[in-house]
Amino acid sequence: MNAPATEGITKRAISLPGPCARDESLDITVLMGGPSREREVSLTSGSAVAGALEQLGHRVTRSDIGPDDVSALDRPGIDLVFIALHGWFGESGEVQDLCEARGLCYVGSSPKASRIAMNKSHTKDAFRLAGLATPDWVIADTASAWREKVQALPLPVVVKPVDGGSSVDVTIAKDAGRRDAAVESMLAEYGSAMIERFVQGRELTVGILGNKALPIIEVIPGRDFYDYTAKYADGAGTRYSFDHGLGSRVRQEVLDLSIAAHECIGCRDMSRVDFILDEHERPWLLEINTIPGFTSHSLLPMAAKQEGLDFAAMVSRIVKLAMQRQGVRQAIQR
């Protein structure tokens, strides 16, 4: 669980031991790009973060990093690594392991939490273990008898990659033929697929900074659902609303569930939690994103702005959370 000492961190200077614990200009490497299918989104996110850090007076090195060349992490004098990588390698624990091995202070969740959150089935296992409601699901792989198991899920269903984000290759299948075709296509592409019970309802998302839930956003897609195009394409018609008319009980339940999801996965510094609110106003947890987007269409910056934090202030908050955590860890090790 995140320590409550992170509250109010932007209101005072931090004086903690260690190279990452200074409230002054830092040498920060921003990791972006990477090898995943979310590369273009990551490049946009990383550029926005780097610009904000420079605005804040930090010394910034931009690095388009991949598993074949991690030399950017061996540059001397790095105070902090800001990971703005999306998808495999950046969100799946590999980069976090590399930072840990080098003793580098970095923004975001640990390798273990990253691996859990990257795998949608492991995430849902953790939700269930914590008693948090999430729609039923089946995992298909080339060795499993998924055609039999999937009969337990009523149509329609959602077919999606087990790993990955930005709603890449997500299909809502309303009949068995479309479901089976989507699964077979995904098996050929990824080697596995998740088939999840479709819950009709309103799409909600909650950003987390430190141990605080930001205002709830309702996502109103201009398409059938909030897929990759709806998220990032100009003119897709997606609308975002803070005026969602939720009653105080439902609103508080969603906020509480967001924190519970963040903590049960073991996330740090930031995350974004996605829900469906069904017709009975019951929230269902879908997934959690440990490195949310930092683009002009992204939801974490949007929620932070609603809370009174502009983009640079949000980035500063995230940096200081990582700084404080590293300082506390080094103090304990002494």
N, C-alpha and C positions, 0 to 999 in steps of 0.2 A: 504494500500500500504506500501511496505517496505521503511524505511527511507534511503535516500541516504547516511546518515552518516556511513552506514556499509561498504562503498567502502574503499578499502585500509586498512582494519582492521588488516591484518596480518603484516603490516609494522610498527606498533607502539604499545606500551603498552597501555592498557585500564585502566583508573583510574576512576571508577564509584562506587557509593555507593552500599552496599548490599552484601550478602554472595556469590552471584554468579558473582560478577563483578571484580574478582581479576585476574590479569594476572600472575598466579603462580600455583603451584601444587594444584589441586582440588580433593575433594572426590567425585567420579563420580560412580553412579550406572548405569550399562548397562542392560537394559531389553531386553530379547531375548526369543525365543521359543514360548510360548503362546499356545492357544488352537486351532488356525486356521489350515486350510489345508496347509498353507505355513510355518508350524512350522520348518521343516528341513532347509528351506532357511533362516529363521530368526535366527536359531542357528548358521548357518555359518556366516551370516552378523554380529551378535552380537559378535562372537568370534573374527572376524577380527577387529571390532571397538575397542573392549577391548584391543586387542594387540597393536593397534596404540596408544591408550590413555596411556597405560603403557610405550610405547616407548617415549611418550612425557613427561613422568615424573609425570603423575597423579596417584592417588590412586584409584584403580578400584575394584568395587564389581560386579561380574557377577550374574544376577538373572534370572532364568527361571520362569517367573511369569504367573499366570493365574487368572481368576476371583474368584476362590475359595480360593486363598491365595495371598493377596497383602501386606503381612507384610514387604516385602523388602522396601516398600515405607515409612515405619514407623521407619526405622533404624535412629538413631540420627546422625547428622553431615553431612548429604548429601548436597553437594553444587550444584550438577547438576544431572539430570536424562537424560541419552541418550537412547531414545526409538529406538530400532532396531527390533521391532515387526512388522511383516507383516500380513495383513489380519484382520479379525474380532478381536476385543478387543484392538489391538495395533494401528490400523489405523482408527478405526471407532469412536474415541472420548472417549471411556471408560477410558483408561489409562490417557488420557489428563485431563479428569474430576477429576480423583483421584489425580493427581499431583496438579491441581488447588486448590482442597479442602484442601490440606496440605500445600499450599503456596510454593511448590517446583518449582524451576527453571528447565525447561525441554527443550529439543531440539525439534524443529519442529512446526507444525501448531497447531492452537487452536482447542478445541473440536468441535466448529461449523464448521470450515473449514474441519476438518478431516471427520466429518459426511457427509458433502456434497460430498467430493471427493471420499469417500468410496462407495457411491451410484451412479452408472454410469448414471442412469436416472436423478438424481438431478444435477449431474455434467453437463450433456448435457443441462438441463434446464438453468443452469447458463451461459453456453456458448451462448445459443440462446439469452438470455436476454441481454447479452453484445454485441450481433451482430457478434459473432464468428461462422464460418461455422463448422457444425458437421453433419454427416449423419443422415437421418431420422431414427426413431426407434419406436418400439411398446413394451409395457410392458405386459407380460402375467402373470396372476395369476389365482388361482383356481376360482375366482369369476368373472373374466373378459371374455368377448366374444372375445377372442384373435383371434380365427380362422377367424372372420369377419374382424377385424382390420388389420390383417397381410396381407390381400389381397392387401392393398395399397402399399406394399413393393415389388418391382420386385425381382425375384430370380436372382442370389444367394443372400442369407442373412447370417449374422453372428449371431449365437445363443450363448449367454454367460450369466453367472450369473449376476444379478443386483449388487450384492456386491461381492468383492473378487478381487484378483490380480494374478500376475504371469501367466496369461492366462490359469488358471486351468479350465478344462471342457469347453473350447471354441470350437465350431464347425462351419465350413463353410458348409452350406447346399445349394447344387446346384439344388435340386428338392424339391417339396412340401412334398413328403413322408419323406425324410431325415430331412427336417425342422420340420415337425410335431413330428417325433419321438424324435428329440433332445429336443424340447420344453417339451414334455410330460415327458421325462427323467429328465429334469431339474426341472420341477414342483414337481416331486416326491422327488427329492433330496433337493431342496432349497425352494420350495413353490412359486417361481416366476422365471421369465426369461426375458431377453432382446432379442428382435429380431431387428437387425440393418441392414440397407441397406449396402450391400457389395460394397466397392469402390476398384476397381482394381488399383493398383499403387505401388509406392515405399514406404517402411516403413521407416519413419524417427523418431528420438527421440531427444529431447533437454533437457539437465539437467540444473537446475537453482540452483545457490548458492547465497544466499542473494537476491539481485535484479539484478543479472547478468546472462545472458544466456551463457552457455558454448557452445563449438563447436558442430555443428550438426553431428549426427551419422546416417548413413544409415545402416539399419539392413537387411542383405541378408540371409534369412533362407535357410538351406539345405533341408527343408521340405516344405510342401505346405504353411505354415504360421508360424509365430513366436509364437509357443505354449510353454507350460511348458517344454517339452523335449528339444525343440530347444533352450530355454533360459539357461537351467542348465545342460543338459547331455553332458558329454564329448563325442566327436565323432559325435555330431549331425550335424556337417557340417555348422553351422551358421557362417557367416562372418560379420565383422563390418568395415565400411569404412568411413573415413573422406574425402576421395578423391571422392566425389559424383558428381562433375562436375556441381553443381547448379550455375545458373547465379546469379549475384549480387542482382538483384531485388528479385528473388525467395528466395534466402538465407536470405536476410534481412526481407522479409515477414514472413518466418518461425520463425526467431528469435523474431521478434516483437510479433507475435501471441503467442509464448511461454510465454513471459513476461505478455501479456494480460490475458492469461489463468490462470497463477499463481496468478495474482492480483485479477481477478474476483472471484476466489474461496476463496481468502483470505489466501493463503498459506504463510508460513514463513520459513526462513532459507534454505530450500531446497525443490525441487520437481523434477519430471521428466515428461515431456509432450510428448505424443505420437501422431503421425500424419500418415496419408496416403497422398502422393502426387500423384494426378491423372494424366492421360495422357495429360491433358491440363496444367499441372504444377500448379494446384490449390491445396493448402494444406487444408486437412480436419482434424479437431481436433477429436481425439477418446476419450482420457481420460487423467487424471493426477494422478500421484502417489505421495502421500505426504511423504512416507518413502520409497525411492528407495532402491534397494538391495545394499549390501556392500560385495558381493561375488566376486570371481575371474572372474566371467562371467558378472558382473553387469555393467550397462552402465554409471551411474553417476561417479564412480571412473575412468572409461575409458575416459570420456569427460574431467574430471578434470585434468587427466594426460596430455591430449593433450594441455591443457591450461597452463601446467607447474607446476601443483600441484600433488605431489605424494600422496599416500593414507593417510599417516600420516598428511601431510599438509592440505589435504581436511578435514579430521576429525577435525583438529585444527581450521580451518576456521568456521566450523559448530558450534563448541563449543563456539567460541568467539562471533559469531552472537547471540547465546542464552544468553551469559553472558551480552552482551551490552544491549539487549532488556530488560532483567530483571533489570539491573542497572538503565536504564532510567525510567522504570515503578516505581521502588521504590523511585527514586528521585522525581517523580511527586506526589507520595502519601505523601511525607513529607510536 
